[in-house]
Amino acid sequence: MPSTTSPSATRRLLPSVLLLLTVFGPISMDLYLPALPALTAELGAVTSVAQLTVTACLIGLAAGQLVAGPVSDRFGRRGILLGGIAAYILTSMLCALSPSIELLILARLVQGLAGGVGIVIATAAGRDVFEGKALIRFYGRLTVIGGFAAVVGPLLGGLLNTVTDWRGLFVFLEVIGVLILIITLLVFDETLPVEQRARGGFEQTLQAYRTLLRDRLFLGAVLNQGFLYAALFAYLAGSTFVLQDIYGLTPQWYAAAFGLNSAGHMIFGYIAGRTAERWSIPGTLAAGVVVTGLGAVGLLVAGMTPMPLWTVIVSLFALSSGVAITAPPATTLALSDYPQIAGTASSLLGMVRFGFGGIAAPFVGVAGALSILPLGITTVVTVLLAAAACLLLMRRRTLAASSPHTDAAPHSTPVA
């Protein structure tokens, strides 16, 4: 179904639609977190197995992006996006109907695969239509909207959890998918013209991956984000048990605490976009790593000795905000040099972010639901690895792509 909106209206609304597509990741992850302990009890699962519902979604989000990015480079963005949204709606229904933890984990994996399409298309289509400073601002706004969805997700989840169970929360995700599908059908026109699409088949895709992985700047930015998002998703998987089981917060107060930290993620993501644009992309990235590290150290200390609730919340706030600071500059560094394979580059970045997160998340539950120490150790180790990747990135002698004045390739069409 072609867009029925006028070309001028589509041009104005497209950036908003691209930002809307970024909600797939945080809303899929966050909405049901307040009900995760209840879900664990109802399905008779242990904590570490229940957290695999988080891991499965993360792995699916990573794999979905890895497939959707290169396919969209070859066949265009719109068709693959519509298919991904439709699949997301169906798999959200399957999650709501799952009778066992094993089937829920499988359904969450497929839900993540479908949701990954929206995330990678938003990033790649942004690279199609923005250039220069506008590109940096756009990636800052992606972080802001992701943070906003992370705020709204647990708050809505906590409120909905007072009137429905965890199955009802997945029905709500299905409704969100339907709304996004309708908006996309009406507004999203193709952003990648036929003449700019990648040529060739699987071999061409492999060549694109080889090109990207040989670029130390790209690889450093991607690994930095992968390790930092591992810390972030370890926090997502562990915070519900830390704040509810250890500190005794109700699902509603947990949602409020989580919302505060996510608000920091949103605010600092916006500030980072402006700072990277006007000051320094590598400097903004390094500052974000430091802030994340302070939060991780706070969690490690809380795991080794009893600490008041406010200390843990401040540490979680710093960790989430620090990751947000790194996202706009790292995304700009990773994608600015590759306009013709933006989908492939976006898919690798997204795959590493969510894939590393999926690997890290189960570690926070290895000592059960009443210990913060695994969360502290996991976040400190991943931030140290992110700092090492940042140093690898900074060692590149030519940092033309890191200038706030970097322009995209001439064929890009800026959108006001």
C-alpha positions as CSV (number, residue, x, y, z in Angstrom):
1,M,0.0,0.0,0.0
2,P,1.6,3.3,-1.0
3,S,1.7,6.3,1.2
4,T,-1.5,8.4,1.0
5,T,0.2,11.4,2.6
6,S,1.2,14.3,0.3
7,P,4.9,14.5,-0.5
8,S,5.5,17.7,1.4
9,A,3.7,16.3,4.5
10,T,5.7,13.0,4.2
11,R,8.9,15.0,4.1
12,R,8.0,16.8,7.3
13,L,6.7,13.7,9.1
14,L,9.4,11.2,8.1
15,P,12.0,12.2,10.8
16,S,9.2,11.8,13.5
17,V,8.4,8.3,12.1
18,L,12.0,7.3,12.1
19,L,12.3,8.3,15.8
20,L,9.1,6.4,16.5
21,L,10.6,3.2,15.1
22,T,13.3,3.3,17.8
23,V,10.7,2.4,20.5
24,F,10.8,-1.3,19.5
25,G,13.9,-2.0,21.5
26,P,13.2,-0.3,24.8
27,I,9.4,-0.9,24.8
28,S,9.9,-4.6,24.1
29,M,12.5,-4.8,26.9
30,D,11.0,-2.5,29.6
31,L,7.2,-2.8,29.6
32,Y,7.0,-6.2,31.3
33,L,10.0,-5.7,33.6
34,P,7.8,-4.7,36.6
35,A,5.9,-8.0,36.2
36,L,9.0,-10.1,35.8
37,P,9.1,-11.5,39.4
38,A,5.4,-12.4,39.1
39,L,5.9,-14.0,35.7
40,T,8.8,-16.0,37.2
41,A,6.5,-17.3,40.0
42,E,3.5,-18.1,37.8
43,L,5.5,-20.1,35.3
44,G,7.5,-21.9,38.0
45,A,10.9,-20.7,36.7
46,V,14.1,-19.8,38.6
47,T,15.4,-16.3,38.4
48,S,18.2,-17.0,35.9
49,V,15.8,-18.9,33.5
50,A,13.2,-16.1,33.7
51,Q,15.9,-13.6,32.8
52,L,16.4,-15.6,29.6
53,T,13.2,-13.9,28.4
54,V,15.3,-10.7,28.4
55,T,18.3,-12.4,26.8
56,A,16.2,-14.0,24.1
57,C,14.7,-10.7,23.1
58,L,18.1,-9.1,23.0
59,I,19.6,-11.8,20.8
60,G,16.6,-11.6,18.5
61,L,16.9,-7.8,18.3
62,A,20.6,-8.3,17.4
63,A,20.0,-11.0,14.8
64,G,17.0,-9.2,13.2
65,Q,19.2,-6.2,12.6
66,L,22.0,-8.3,11.1
67,V,19.6,-9.7,8.5
68,A,17.4,-6.6,7.9
69,G,20.2,-4.1,7.3
70,P,21.9,-5.7,4.3
71,V,18.5,-6.7,2.8
72,S,17.3,-3.1,3.0
73,D,20.5,-1.9,1.3
74,R,19.7,-4.1,-1.6
75,F,15.9,-4.0,-1.8
76,G,15.0,-0.7,-0.1
77,R,13.8,0.2,3.4
78,R,10.0,0.3,3.2
79,G,9.1,-3.3,2.3
80,I,11.3,-5.0,4.9
81,L,10.1,-2.5,7.5
82,L,6.4,-3.3,7.0
83,G,7.1,-7.0,7.1
84,G,9.0,-6.7,10.3
85,I,6.3,-4.7,12.0
86,A,3.6,-7.2,11.0
87,A,5.8,-10.1,12.4
88,Y,6.2,-8.1,15.6
89,I,2.5,-7.9,16.1
90,L,2.0,-11.6,15.6
91,T,4.8,-12.6,17.9
92,S,3.6,-10.3,20.7
93,M,0.4,-12.3,20.6
94,L,2.3,-15.5,20.9
95,C,4.2,-14.1,23.9
96,A,0.8,-13.4,25.6
97,L,-0.4,-16.9,25.0
98,S,2.7,-18.8,26.0
99,P,1.9,-21.5,28.6
100,S,5.4,-22.2,29.7
101,I,8.7,-20.4,30.3
102,E,10.3,-22.3,27.5
103,L,7.8,-21.3,24.9
104,L,7.9,-17.7,26.2
105,I,11.6,-17.6,25.7
106,L,11.2,-18.9,22.1
107,A,8.5,-16.4,21.4
108,R,10.6,-13.5,22.8
109,L,13.4,-14.6,20.5
110,V,11.1,-14.3,17.5
111,Q,9.6,-11.0,18.8
112,G,13.1,-9.6,19.0
113,L,13.9,-10.7,15.4
114,A,10.9,-8.8,14.2
115,G,11.6,-5.8,16.4
116,G,15.2,-5.5,15.2
117,V,13.9,-4.5,11.7
118,G,12.4,-1.3,12.9
119,I,15.6,-0.3,14.8
120,V,18.0,-0.8,12.0
121,I,15.7,0.8,9.4
122,A,15.4,3.9,11.6
123,T,19.2,4.2,11.9
124,A,19.9,3.5,8.2
125,A,17.0,5.7,6.8
126,G,18.3,8.5,9.0
127,R,21.7,8.1,7.2
128,D,19.8,8.2,3.9
129,V,18.2,11.6,4.5
130,F,20.5,13.5,6.9
131,E,24.0,14.8,6.5
132,G,26.6,16.8,8.5
133,K,25.4,18.4,11.8
134,A,21.9,17.3,11.1
135,L,23.1,13.7,11.2
136,I,24.7,14.1,14.6
137,R,21.5,15.8,15.9
138,F,19.4,13.0,14.5
139,Y,21.4,10.3,16.3
140,G,21.1,12.4,19.5
141,R,17.3,12.5,19.1
142,L,17.3,8.7,18.5
143,T,18.9,8.4,22.0
144,V,16.4,10.8,23.5
145,I,13.4,8.9,22.1
146,G,14.9,5.6,23.2
147,G,15.2,7.0,26.7
148,F,11.7,8.4,26.5
149,A,10.4,5.0,25.6
150,A,12.4,3.5,28.4
151,V,10.7,6.0,30.8
152,V,7.2,5.3,29.5
153,G,7.7,1.6,29.2
154,P,8.2,0.6,32.9
155,L,5.8,3.4,34.1
156,L,3.1,2.0,31.8
157,G,4.0,-1.5,32.8
158,G,3.8,-0.7,36.5
159,L,0.4,1.0,36.0
160,L,-1.0,-1.7,33.7
161,N,0.3,-4.3,36.2
162,T,-2.3,-3.0,38.7
163,V,-5.2,-4.0,36.3
164,T,-3.7,-6.9,34.3
165,D,-1.1,-9.6,34.5
166,W,2.1,-10.0,32.4
167,R,0.1,-11.5,29.6
168,G,-1.9,-8.3,29.3
169,L,1.3,-6.4,29.0
170,F,2.3,-8.4,25.9
171,V,-1.2,-7.7,24.4
172,F,-0.4,-4.0,25.0
173,L,2.8,-4.4,23.0
174,E,0.7,-5.9,20.2
175,V,-1.5,-2.8,20.2
176,I,1.6,-0.6,20.0
177,G,2.8,-2.6,17.0
178,V,-0.6,-2.1,15.2
179,L,-0.4,1.6,15.8
180,I,3.1,1.8,14.4
181,L,2.1,-0.2,11.4
182,I,-0.7,2.1,10.6
183,I,1.5,5.2,10.9
184,T,4.2,3.6,8.8
185,L,1.8,2.7,6.0
186,L,0.5,6.3,5.9
187,V,3.8,8.2,6.2
188,F,6.9,6.2,5.5
189,D,8.0,6.5,1.8
190,E,11.1,4.8,0.5
191,T,14.2,6.6,1.5
192,L,16.8,4.7,-0.6
193,P,16.3,5.2,-4.3
194,V,16.9,2.3,-6.7
195,E,20.0,3.8,-8.2
196,Q,21.7,4.0,-4.8
197,R,21.0,0.5,-3.7
198,A,23.7,-2.1,-3.2
199,R,24.2,-4.5,-6.1
200,G,25.1,-8.2,-6.0
201,G,24.0,-11.0,-3.7
202,F,25.4,-12.7,-0.7
203,E,29.0,-12.2,-1.8
204,Q,28.5,-8.5,-2.0
205,T,27.1,-8.5,1.5
206,L,30.2,-10.3,2.8
207,Q,32.4,-7.9,1.0
208,A,30.6,-5.0,2.7
209,Y,31.1,-6.7,6.1
210,R,34.8,-7.2,5.4
211,T,35.2,-3.5,4.4
212,L,33.5,-2.4,7.7
213,L,35.5,-4.8,9.9
214,R,38.8,-3.7,8.4
215,D,38.1,-0.1,9.4
216,R,39.5,0.5,12.9
217,L,37.4,3.6,13.5
218,F,34.2,1.7,12.7
219,L,35.3,-1.4,14.7
220,G,36.4,0.7,17.7
221,A,33.1,2.5,17.8
222,V,31.0,-0.7,17.4
223,L,32.9,-2.6,20.1
224,N,32.7,0.4,22.5
225,Q,28.9,0.5,22.1
226,G,28.7,-3.3,22.4
227,F,30.4,-3.4,25.8
228,L,28.6,-0.3,27.1
229,Y,25.2,-1.7,26.0
230,A,26.2,-5.0,27.8
231,A,26.4,-2.9,31.0
232,L,23.1,-1.2,30.2
233,F,21.2,-4.4,29.5
234,A,22.8,-6.1,32.6
235,Y,21.2,-3.2,34.5
236,L,17.9,-3.8,32.7
237,A,17.9,-7.4,33.6
238,G,19.0,-7.0,37.2
239,S,17.5,-3.8,38.4
240,T,14.0,-5.3,38.9
241,F,15.3,-7.9,41.3
242,V,17.7,-5.5,43.0
243,L,15.1,-2.8,43.6
244,Q,12.1,-5.1,44.3
245,D,13.6,-8.2,46.0
246,I,16.5,-6.6,47.8
247,Y,15.2,-3.1,48.6
248,G,11.5,-4.0,48.7
249,L,10.1,-1.6,46.2
250,T,6.6,-2.2,44.8
251,P,6.3,-2.6,41.0
252,Q,5.0,1.0,40.9
253,W,7.9,2.4,42.9
254,Y,10.3,0.3,40.9
255,A,8.8,1.9,37.7
256,A,9.2,5.3,39.2
257,A,12.9,4.7,40.1
258,F,13.5,3.1,36.7
259,G,11.7,6.1,35.0
260,L,14.0,8.5,36.8
261,N,17.1,6.7,35.5
262,S,15.6,6.5,32.1
263,A,14.9,10.3,32.2
264,G,18.6,10.8,32.8
265,H,19.3,8.6,29.8
266,M,17.0,10.8,27.7
267,I,18.3,14.1,28.9
268,F,22.0,13.3,28.6
269,G,21.4,11.7,25.2
270,Y,20.1,15.0,24.0
271,I,23.0,17.0,25.6
272,A,25.5,14.6,24.1
273,G,24.1,15.2,20.6
274,R,24.5,18.9,21.0
275,T,27.9,18.6,22.7
276,A,29.3,16.3,20.0
277,E,28.0,18.7,17.3
278,R,29.6,21.8,18.8
279,W,32.6,20.6,20.8
280,S,34.1,17.2,20.0
281,I,32.8,13.8,19.0
282,P,35.7,11.8,20.5
283,G,35.7,13.9,23.7
284,T,31.9,13.4,24.2
285,L,32.4,9.7,23.7
286,A,35.2,9.6,26.3
287,A,33.2,11.6,28.8
288,G,30.3,9.1,28.5
289,V,32.6,6.2,29.2
290,V,33.9,7.9,32.4
291,V,30.3,8.6,33.6
292,T,29.3,5.0,32.9
293,G,32.3,3.7,34.8
294,L,31.5,5.8,37.9
295,G,28.0,4.2,38.0
296,A,29.5,0.7,37.6
297,V,31.9,1.2,40.4
298,G,29.1,2.4,42.6
299,L,27.2,-0.9,41.9
300,L,30.3,-2.9,42.6
301,V,30.7,-1.2,46.0
302,A,27.0,-1.8,46.8
303,G,27.5,-5.4,46.0
304,M,30.5,-5.8,48.4
305,T,29.0,-3.9,51.4
306,P,25.4,-2.9,52.3
307,M,24.6,0.6,50.9
308,P,21.4,2.7,51.2
309,L,18.9,2.7,48.4
310,W,19.8,6.2,47.1
311,T,23.4,5.1,46.5
312,V,22.2,2.3,44.2
313,I,19.7,4.6,42.4
314,V,22.4,7.2,41.8
315,S,24.8,4.6,40.5
316,L,22.1,3.2,38.1
317,F,21.4,6.8,37.0
318,A,25.1,7.4,36.2
319,L,25.4,4.1,34.3
320,S,22.3,4.7,32.2
321,S,23.2,8.4,31.5
322,G,26.8,7.6,30.6
323,V,25.7,5.1,28.0
324,A,23.4,7.7,26.6
325,I,26.2,10.2,26.3
326,T,28.3,7.8,24.2
327,A,25.5,6.8,21.8
328,P,25.3,9.9,19.4
329,P,29.0,10.3,18.9
330,A,29.7,6.6,18.5
331,T,26.9,6.1,16.0
332,T,28.1,9.1,14.0
333,L,31.6,7.7,13.9
334,A,30.4,4.3,12.9
335,L,28.1,5.3,10.1
336,S,29.3,8.7,8.7
337,D,31.8,7.1,6.2
338,Y,29.3,4.6,4.7
339,P,26.3,6.2,3.1
340,Q,25.9,3.5,0.4
341,I,25.9,0.6,2.9
342,A,24.3,2.4,5.8
343,G,21.9,-0.6,6.4
344,T,24.7,-3.0,6.7
345,A,26.8,-0.7,8.9
346,S,23.7,-0.1,11.1
347,S,23.0,-3.8,11.3
348,L,26.5,-4.6,12.6
349,L,26.2,-1.8,15.2
350,G,22.8,-2.9,16.4
351,M,23.7,-6.5,16.4
352,V,26.7,-5.9,18.6
353,R,24.8,-3.6,20.9
354,F,22.0,-6.1,21.5
355,G,24.0,-9.2,21.1
356,F,26.6,-8.2,23.8
357,G,23.6,-7.2,26.0
358,G,22.0,-10.6,25.6
359,I,25.2,-12.3,26.6
360,A,25.8,-10.1,29.6
361,A,22.2,-10.1,31.0
362,P,22.1,-13.7,32.5
363,F,25.3,-13.1,34.5
364,V,23.5,-10.7,36.9
365,G,21.3,-13.6,38.1
366,V,24.0,-16.2,38.8
367,A,23.9,-15.6,42.6
368,G,20.1,-15.5,42.8
369,A,17.8,-12.6,43.2
370,L,19.3,-11.3,46.5
371,S,22.8,-10.2,45.5
372,I,23.9,-7.0,43.7
373,L,27.5,-8.2,43.4
374,P,27.1,-10.0,40.0
375,L,25.6,-6.8,38.5
376,G,28.5,-4.8,39.9
377,I,31.1,-7.1,38.5
378,T,29.5,-7.4,35.1
379,T,29.1,-3.7,34.6
380,V,32.7,-2.9,35.8
381,V,34.2,-5.5,33.5
382,T,32.2,-4.4,30.4
383,V,33.0,-0.7,31.0
384,L,36.7,-1.5,31.2
385,L,36.4,-3.4,27.9
386,A,34.5,-0.4,26.4
387,A,37.3,1.9,27.5
388,A,39.8,-0.3,25.8
389,A,37.8,-0.2,22.6
390,C,37.6,3.6,23.0
391,L,41.4,3.8,23.1
392,L,41.6,1.6,20.0
393,L,39.2,4.1,18.4
394,M,41.2,7.2,19.4
395,R,44.5,5.8,18.1
396,R,43.3,6.1,14.5
397,R,45.6,8.8,13.0
398,T,42.9,10.2,10.6
399,L,39.8,11.4,12.4
400,A,38.1,13.2,9.6
401,A,34.9,11.5,10.4
402,S,35.0,12.7,14.0
403,S,34.8,16.4,13.1
404,P,31.5,18.0,14.0
405,H,31.5,19.5,10.5
406,T,31.6,16.2,8.7
407,D,29.4,16.1,5.7
408,A,27.8,13.1,4.2
409,A,28.2,11.9,0.7
410,P,26.9,14.3,-2.0
411,H,24.0,12.1,-2.9
412,S,22.4,12.3,0.6
413,T,19.3,14.5,0.7
414,P,19.0,16.5,3.9
415,V,15.6,16.8,5.6
416,A,14.6,19.9,7.4
